[in-house]
Amino acid sequence: MATYKGNVSWVEIETNLAACNEDNSVNYVTSVSMTQDNNVTGVFNISSRTASEIKEGNIVVTGSIERLYDESWTGGTGGAEKFYQLCGVGDSSAQDSYAMVIYPAGIVGGTAEIQLIGVKFNNWNTNLAVNDVQTESADFMATRVTIGTVTG
């Protein structure tokens, strides 16, 4: 079984999946988490302790991304937005949706890639502790997740 170390991972956020390439990765990412919840529930009958049926619910894809704060990084719409701008900070208009690709083993041919489609950021926060470096993080939701293989 393959294990992945975070220090070689790459994350990309663009306006669409086709625009994702290694030239515009999000730098200084310290962690990324993603969860798909299928909301599976059991159907129980009176006087039975076991489920008579298992039903699927709505699929919810959520996650979070944290990175070291870096004012120089830009991405999103052709590399024109700061990370906090992708999250809608300072903008009261409708939020754009993005494609996010996570490369757990870096961009190496034949390794896994996780593609998140329809990503919208729910919140953004920054943290600056005494004697520490500034970080920024955001929670997101996505409409779909697929697992693929890096080609090349």
Secondary structure, 3 states (H helix, E strand, C coil): CCCCCHHHCEEEEECCHHHCCHHHECCCEEEEEEEEECCCEEEECCCCCCEEEEECCCCEEEEEEEEECCCCCCEECCCCECHHHHCCCCCCCCCCCEEEEEECCCCCCCCEEEEEEEEEEEEEEEECCCCCCCEEEEEEEECEEEEEECCC
